[in-house]
Amino acid sequence: MPIIKYRDAIEQAMKKSVFSTSDLHAEGITENYAKKLLYMISKKKRITRIERGKYTAFDDPVIIASHITEPCYLSLWTAMSIRNLTAQIPFAVEVMTSRRRFNRELDFLGTRIMFYTIEPQMMFGYENIVWKENIRIAVAKTEKIIIDAIHIDSIPEDEIKRMISVCDKSLLEKYAKLTGNKQIIKRVGGLIKC
């Protein structure tokens, strides 16, 4: 069976958080056969289809969300939860990206993954942290979560004020200026004075 012939290439691809037919094609497997292989393996439940042409061997939506599109980082309620800034349990995994996506929302094993498209100049203020299974994920810093929350207008003001009380205010002001958005700069200035 040809699947045995390509076992090493498949196993190598499955180590990645998210992989596609391109990963197998890079190992010398034709594009059409790579599609067929991934379909057969997903039917055996060894991998999960995320969206068209993208698969994973992992079952953690946070890992998947942080690697499904590039560039991206986790923010808003998801990042607040990861950084222990809220007791609220996020209803979805929230991803910020400068890339326009056809699907702005996905369902991955019962968990919603939501994508927010932001301007390329807003892609700053995040860092890679080690998550479960020693996978690196990009997560917004506290100050950037505040900027994103103001920009997207999706987090109540009392939660934003709570984050401001524990953040680096000078870094927050710097991030506000980096956006170039006068409304964000003004709102951050007002919230810091409260």
Backbone bond lengths (Angstrom), bond angles and torsions (degrees), N, CA, C in turn:
res aa  C-N    CA-C-N  psi(-1)  N-CA   C-N-CA  omega(-1)  CA-C   N-CA-C  phi
1 M - - - 1.466 - - 1.529 109.23 -
2 P 1.319 119.57 130.94 1.458 122.87 -177.51 1.524 114.80 -60.25
3 I 1.328 117.37 -23.77 1.466 118.87 -179.25 1.526 110.59 -60.73
4 I 1.328 117.55 -32.95 1.466 122.23 178.42 1.523 109.98 -66.14
5 K 1.320 116.16 -38.98 1.467 121.63 179.48 1.528 111.32 -58.12
6 Y 1.324 117.02 -34.23 1.467 121.81 -175.78 1.532 113.34 -104.35
7 R 1.344 116.25 15.10 1.460 120.74 -176.38 1.537 112.36 -54.67
8 D 1.330 117.63 -46.09 1.470 120.42 -178.33 1.528 111.58 -62.17
9 A 1.323 116.54 -42.86 1.469 120.42 179.31 1.523 110.67 -63.79
10 I 1.327 116.36 -40.49 1.471 120.80 179.28 1.526 110.42 -66.83
11 E 1.329 116.76 -45.91 1.471 120.41 179.61 1.528 111.05 -61.47
12 Q 1.316 116.70 -39.14 1.469 120.98 178.24 1.531 110.61 -63.82
13 A 1.318 116.92 -44.25 1.470 121.21 178.88 1.521 111.00 -63.40
14 M 1.331 117.13 -38.30 1.464 121.52 -177.58 1.521 113.13 -68.48
15 K 1.319 118.33 -14.46 1.466 121.28 176.32 1.528 111.58 -75.22
16 K 1.335 115.57 -21.50 1.453 120.08 178.30 1.531 109.07 -76.91
17 S 1.333 116.56 149.94 1.469 120.58 179.66 1.516 111.35 -61.31
18 V 1.320 115.92 -45.40 1.467 122.65 178.06 1.522 106.52 -134.60
19 F 1.323 116.52 133.17 1.458 119.94 178.72 1.524 109.72 -138.36
20 S 1.317 114.65 166.10 1.463 119.86 -176.77 1.524 109.92 -140.43
21 T 1.316 114.89 -177.75 1.458 120.06 177.19 1.523 110.89 -61.30
22 S 1.327 117.21 -28.29 1.469 121.15 178.65 1.521 111.76 -60.55
23 D 1.339 116.59 -36.21 1.462 120.26 179.26 1.531 110.82 -64.83
24 L 1.324 116.53 -39.33 1.468 119.93 177.76 1.522 110.87 -74.29
25 H 1.316 115.96 -37.13 1.469 120.34 178.29 1.533 110.12 -61.69
26 A 1.337 116.89 -36.32 1.470 121.31 177.89 1.528 111.52 -64.27
27 E 1.331 116.51 -21.54 1.471 121.27 178.42 1.526 112.19 -92.82
28 G 1.342 116.97 9.32 1.455 120.69 175.53 1.515 115.52 96.69
29 I 1.339 116.99 7.01 1.466 120.30 178.37 1.526 107.60 -91.92
30 T 1.324 116.70 133.20 1.465 118.95 -179.13 1.530 110.20 -61.86
31 E 1.328 115.99 151.59 1.463 122.26 -176.57 1.537 111.49 -56.33
32 N 1.317 116.90 -47.75 1.474 120.08 -178.62 1.523 112.19 -64.59
33 Y 1.335 116.25 -41.12 1.466 117.98 179.69 1.529 110.96 -71.02
34 A 1.321 117.12 -33.46 1.467 120.55 176.52 1.529 110.19 -60.91
35 K 1.328 117.20 -42.43 1.467 121.31 177.44 1.530 110.27 -60.50
36 K 1.325 115.47 -44.41 1.465 120.93 -179.48 1.530 111.05 -63.93
37 L 1.340 116.71 -44.08 1.463 121.08 178.57 1.522 111.67 -59.73
38 L 1.327 116.36 -48.62 1.462 120.03 -178.40 1.526 111.18 -64.24
39 Y 1.309 117.08 -36.93 1.462 120.70 176.69 1.532 110.12 -62.62
40 M 1.335 116.95 -46.31 1.470 121.11 -179.06 1.530 110.92 -63.70
41 I 1.326 117.11 -42.09 1.463 120.72 -179.11 1.526 110.78 -68.00
42 S 1.324 116.77 -36.20 1.475 119.31 178.77 1.525 110.65 -69.25
43 K 1.315 117.58 -32.55 1.475 120.87 176.53 1.534 110.97 -65.36
44 K 1.345 116.30 -29.06 1.470 120.97 178.12 1.532 111.32 -84.55
45 K 1.325 117.03 1.89 1.480 124.51 177.25 1.532 113.50 67.17
46 R 1.335 118.33 21.49 1.463 120.83 175.20 1.519 110.90 -81.83
47 I 1.330 116.41 -26.14 1.458 122.33 176.48 1.525 108.28 -134.70
48 T 1.328 115.42 162.62 1.462 121.30 179.74 1.515 108.95 -119.24
49 R 1.317 115.94 135.13 1.462 120.94 174.71 1.524 107.92 -78.58
50 I 1.328 116.56 125.36 1.464 121.91 -179.61 1.523 109.38 -88.93
51 E 1.299 114.70 -54.80 1.455 122.93 176.11 1.522 106.20 -154.95
52 R 1.294 116.69 -179.56 1.463 119.94 -175.63 1.533 111.92 -51.68
53 G 1.317 115.49 118.67 1.460 121.93 175.61 1.517 115.87 79.44
54 K 1.346 118.67 0.94 1.474 121.18 -179.06 1.518 110.03 -122.81
55 Y 1.342 114.24 133.94 1.462 121.52 -175.28 1.526 109.74 -134.46
56 T 1.343 114.93 165.00 1.459 120.80 175.41 1.525 110.35 -150.22
57 A 1.329 115.10 156.35 1.459 121.25 173.13 1.527 109.78 -105.23
58 F 1.329 117.37 -1.28 1.455 122.66 -179.50 1.530 110.04 -95.57
59 D 1.338 116.26 160.72 1.461 119.14 178.72 1.528 112.79 -120.99
60 D 1.317 117.75 10.86 1.462 122.09 179.45 1.530 109.64 -93.93
61 P 1.340 118.06 114.63 1.467 120.30 -178.10 1.533 113.35 -61.79
62 V 1.325 117.72 -27.90 1.466 120.65 179.22 1.527 109.84 -66.05
63 I 1.316 116.69 -43.61 1.465 120.77 178.09 1.523 109.96 -62.97
64 I 1.309 116.33 -46.08 1.464 121.12 -177.80 1.522 110.34 -63.09
65 A 1.332 116.69 -48.28 1.469 121.52 -176.88 1.520 111.92 -59.83
66 S 1.325 116.70 -35.99 1.457 119.26 -176.27 1.529 113.20 -80.98
67 H 1.342 117.37 -3.73 1.472 120.20 -179.62 1.525 114.00 -127.19
68 I 1.311 117.72 2.49 1.466 119.70 -173.84 1.521 112.88 -77.20
69 T 1.315 116.80 -27.04 1.461 120.10 178.69 1.530 108.73 -140.33
70 E 1.283 116.92 153.16 1.476 121.26 179.71 1.512 109.24 -128.85
71 P 1.293 120.06 138.46 1.463 127.40 -7.42 1.525 109.96 -81.29
72 C 1.321 116.14 154.05 1.458 120.14 176.84 1.518 110.23 -160.71
73 Y 1.324 114.63 164.11 1.466 121.39 171.99 1.518 108.14 -153.79
74 L 1.327 116.49 158.32 1.456 122.20 179.15 1.519 108.70 -86.29
75 S 1.324 116.35 139.83 1.457 120.22 -178.98 1.525 110.14 -148.68
76 L 1.321 115.08 -168.96 1.459 124.79 178.30 1.536 110.73 55.07
77 W 1.332 118.70 -137.49 1.470 121.15 -174.45 1.519 112.30 -59.86
78 T 1.316 117.81 -35.45 1.460 120.85 -179.55 1.523 110.65 -62.20
79 A 1.321 116.39 -50.00 1.468 120.44 179.58 1.525 111.16 -65.95
80 M 1.334 116.54 -37.59 1.466 119.60 177.04 1.522 110.54 -60.02
81 S 1.314 117.22 -42.21 1.453 121.68 179.02 1.531 111.04 -66.25
82 I 1.318 117.20 -45.22 1.471 121.57 179.57 1.532 110.58 -60.78
83 R 1.323 116.42 -38.43 1.474 121.04 -177.92 1.529 112.91 -90.58
84 N 1.328 116.99 9.64 1.473 122.50 179.18 1.529 112.92 55.74
85 L 1.331 116.21 42.74 1.460 121.81 179.45 1.524 111.96 -100.49
86 T 1.318 117.45 -1.01 1.462 121.64 179.93 1.516 109.92 -151.54
87 A 1.316 114.89 154.29 1.463 120.76 174.61 1.526 110.21 -93.82
88 Q 1.336 115.57 -8.15 1.462 120.88 179.94 1.531 110.14 -69.10
89 I 1.309 115.58 144.20 1.467 120.58 175.24 1.522 107.24 -95.98
90 P 1.325 117.63 121.85 1.469 119.81 -178.43 1.529 111.72 -60.90
91 F 1.325 116.54 140.79 1.463 121.50 178.81 1.524 110.75 -85.94
92 A 1.336 116.66 -11.87 1.464 121.82 -179.01 1.526 108.51 -155.82
93 V 1.311 115.79 165.47 1.460 120.78 172.00 1.520 105.83 -94.19
94 E 1.337 116.57 122.46 1.461 121.34 -173.80 1.525 110.54 -106.73
95 V 1.324 114.30 125.39 1.461 122.30 -173.72 1.524 109.72 -120.28
96 M 1.333 116.03 132.95 1.462 121.95 174.60 1.528 107.18 -102.33
97 T 1.323 115.90 133.50 1.463 120.30 178.96 1.526 109.68 -148.01
98 S 1.316 116.20 152.51 1.464 120.28 175.78 1.526 110.23 -95.45
99 R 1.308 116.92 -0.69 1.469 121.83 -179.75 1.530 109.58 -94.69
100 R 1.310 115.32 130.71 1.473 119.49 176.30 1.526 108.42 -72.50
101 R 1.304 114.82 134.37 1.465 120.91 -178.21 1.519 110.55 -117.86
102 F 1.310 116.28 145.97 1.454 121.15 175.61 1.531 108.86 -68.30
103 N 1.344 116.27 -47.61 1.462 121.63 176.97 1.519 109.15 -95.64
104 R 1.313 116.64 113.40 1.461 120.02 178.30 1.509 111.39 -86.36
105 E 1.323 115.63 -9.41 1.451 120.78 179.49 1.522 108.58 -147.30
106 L 1.328 115.77 137.00 1.461 121.79 178.16 1.516 109.63 -127.47
107 D 1.300 115.75 157.08 1.460 120.99 170.68 1.520 106.04 -112.23
108 F 1.327 116.40 118.97 1.460 120.39 178.14 1.518 108.08 -119.82
109 L 1.311 116.32 108.40 1.467 123.67 -179.85 1.532 111.86 49.66
110 G 1.319 116.28 42.06 1.466 121.55 176.78 1.518 115.04 88.37
111 T 1.316 118.52 -0.62 1.467 122.11 178.32 1.523 109.12 -110.63
112 R 1.332 115.46 131.39 1.461 119.70 177.53 1.524 110.00 -77.19
113 I 1.310 115.57 137.07 1.465 122.40 171.74 1.516 105.27 -117.17
114 M 1.333 116.17 120.05 1.462 121.80 -176.99 1.528 109.59 -111.48
115 F 1.322 115.96 134.97 1.458 122.15 -179.45 1.522 109.45 -111.46
116 Y 1.332 115.36 130.05 1.460 121.77 175.04 1.526 107.71 -112.39
117 T 1.314 116.55 124.65 1.458 120.34 179.39 1.520 108.75 -88.96
118 I 1.328 115.39 124.56 1.461 121.64 178.44 1.524 108.70 -121.39
119 E 1.322 115.49 164.72 1.459 120.81 179.39 1.535 109.18 -68.22
120 P 1.330 117.49 148.49 1.475 120.25 -179.98 1.530 113.50 -54.68
121 Q 1.337 118.31 -33.84 1.472 119.52 -179.55 1.534 112.14 -70.27
122 M 1.342 117.55 -9.73 1.471 121.35 177.47 1.533 112.05 -91.77
123 M 1.327 117.07 1.31 1.466 120.75 -178.89 1.539 110.30 -87.06
124 F 1.309 115.26 75.83 1.470 121.84 177.42 1.519 107.82 -152.61
125 G 1.331 116.10 173.97 1.462 120.60 172.94 1.522 114.52 78.28
126 Y 1.305 117.30 29.27 1.465 119.80 177.06 1.517 108.39 -132.74
127 E 1.312 115.10 163.83 1.462 120.48 -179.33 1.521 109.52 -143.55
128 N 1.314 115.31 157.14 1.462 120.53 176.60 1.510 109.10 -85.04
129 I 1.314 115.82 130.99 1.460 121.02 174.56 1.529 107.93 -123.86
130 V 1.308 116.02 158.14 1.466 120.36 178.52 1.524 107.54 -86.97
131 W 1.315 115.97 125.77 1.454 123.35 -177.76 1.522 108.17 -109.63
132 K 1.283 117.59 -167.84 1.465 122.64 -179.57 1.526 111.07 -54.33
133 E 1.314 115.15 149.59 1.467 122.86 178.87 1.528 111.55 58.86
134 N 1.354 116.55 26.36 1.467 124.06 178.07 1.524 113.56 56.54
135 I 1.319 116.83 34.28 1.456 122.76 176.77 1.519 108.32 -95.58
136 R 1.324 116.17 134.97 1.462 120.46 177.12 1.527 109.85 -83.87
137 I 1.328 114.73 135.89 1.459 120.74 175.70 1.520 108.72 -130.56
138 A 1.323 116.53 148.08 1.467 121.86 178.83 1.529 108.42 -91.35
139 V 1.342 115.36 123.19 1.463 121.38 -177.29 1.523 109.25 -129.90
140 A 1.339 115.91 136.68 1.466 120.77 179.03 1.526 110.59 -63.40
141 K 1.329 115.14 142.71 1.451 120.25 172.09 1.526 107.74 -72.58
142 T 1.314 116.89 161.95 1.465 121.46 -177.74 1.523 111.91 -52.33
143 E 1.315 116.98 -44.59 1.463 121.32 -178.36 1.532 111.38 -63.94
144 K 1.333 117.08 -36.50 1.463 120.48 179.66 1.524 111.09 -74.96
145 I 1.329 116.93 -31.51 1.465 119.66 175.29 1.533 108.91 -59.60
146 I 1.327 116.04 -42.06 1.467 120.94 178.96 1.524 110.45 -62.15
147 I 1.325 116.45 -46.74 1.477 120.94 179.29 1.531 109.75 -59.69
148 D 1.334 116.87 -47.18 1.470 120.77 179.97 1.525 111.33 -63.10
149 A 1.328 116.74 -40.34 1.468 120.85 179.87 1.524 111.00 -62.26
150 I 1.322 116.63 -40.01 1.475 120.77 177.76 1.530 109.46 -69.47
151 H 1.313 116.63 -44.02 1.472 121.82 -178.17 1.536 112.20 -63.75
152 I 1.336 116.75 -44.94 1.463 122.16 -177.43 1.534 110.71 -85.73
153 D 1.340 116.82 -22.48 1.471 123.01 -178.77 1.525 110.70 58.52
154 S 1.345 114.60 57.23 1.460 118.12 -175.83 1.530 114.57 -126.90
155 I 1.331 117.39 -0.06 1.461 120.77 -178.37 1.525 108.33 -124.48
156 P 1.338 117.62 134.30 1.470 120.15 -179.50 1.533 112.18 -58.95
157 E 1.321 114.82 149.90 1.466 120.82 -175.50 1.525 112.65 -61.44
158 D 1.344 118.17 -33.73 1.468 119.03 179.98 1.528 111.42 -64.96
159 E 1.342 117.26 -34.16 1.470 120.67 176.06 1.530 110.39 -69.33
160 I 1.327 116.49 -38.71 1.469 120.77 178.28 1.529 109.59 -64.10
161 K 1.321 117.17 -44.41 1.476 121.04 178.99 1.520 110.92 -61.82
162 R 1.324 117.23 -38.41 1.466 120.83 178.40 1.532 110.08 -62.85
163 M 1.340 116.84 -40.81 1.471 120.02 178.41 1.525 110.86 -68.17
164 I 1.334 116.94 -38.20 1.468 120.51 179.45 1.522 110.47 -61.53
165 S 1.326 117.41 -34.70 1.470 120.49 -178.92 1.528 112.53 -66.28
166 V 1.341 118.10 -19.87 1.465 120.42 -178.99 1.524 113.25 -113.62
167 C 1.326 117.52 1.81 1.470 119.25 -175.75 1.529 111.80 -96.05
168 D 1.311 115.39 172.65 1.465 123.49 174.45 1.539 106.19 -85.04
169 K 1.320 115.99 103.63 1.468 120.59 -173.62 1.525 113.38 -64.07
170 S 1.331 117.26 -34.38 1.465 118.91 178.79 1.538 110.39 -68.62
171 L 1.331 116.82 -36.79 1.464 120.48 176.36 1.531 110.15 -67.99
172 L 1.321 116.59 -37.97 1.463 121.06 177.40 1.526 110.69 -61.23
173 E 1.326 116.90 -44.45 1.470 120.63 177.54 1.533 110.79 -63.60
174 K 1.320 116.25 -40.21 1.468 120.88 178.64 1.528 110.09 -62.01
175 Y 1.348 116.91 -45.62 1.456 121.28 178.14 1.522 111.59 -61.75
176 A 1.330 116.33 -40.07 1.473 120.24 179.33 1.529 109.71 -60.53
177 K 1.331 116.80 -43.12 1.468 120.70 179.66 1.530 111.53 -67.41
178 L 1.337 116.30 -35.19 1.463 120.36 179.18 1.533 112.20 -62.34
179 T 1.323 117.33 -28.17 1.468 120.04 -179.45 1.525 111.05 -67.51
180 G 1.346 116.62 -30.84 1.459 120.35 -176.33 1.522 112.61 73.18
181 N 1.313 117.36 9.31 1.455 123.68 -177.76 1.543 108.73 -98.55
182 K 1.316 116.67 113.08 1.468 121.07 -176.18 1.525 112.44 -61.54
183 Q 1.322 117.82 -35.35 1.469 120.68 179.69 1.527 111.19 -65.93
184 I 1.333 116.42 -41.86 1.467 120.07 178.51 1.522 109.96 -65.48
185 I 1.334 117.16 -44.69 1.482 121.70 -179.79 1.530 109.30 -58.92
186 K 1.326 116.94 -46.20 1.464 121.54 -179.19 1.522 111.78 -64.74
187 R 1.327 116.71 -43.87 1.473 120.41 -178.70 1.518 110.96 -66.90
188 V 1.336 118.12 -41.10 1.461 120.79 178.52 1.524 109.58 -62.94
189 G 1.340 116.42 -44.45 1.462 120.18 177.80 1.518 112.14 -57.29
190 G 1.330 116.92 -43.65 1.455 121.36 179.15 1.523 112.55 -66.14
191 L 1.336 116.86 -39.82 1.468 120.12 -178.88 1.524 112.03 -70.66
192 I 1.322 117.53 -34.92 1.465 120.75 178.88 1.527 110.69 -65.45
193 K 1.333 117.41 -36.94 1.476 121.91 -178.93 1.516 112.71 -71.95
194 C 1.351 117.90 -21.31 1.479 121.08 -177.77 1.511 111.74 -65.58
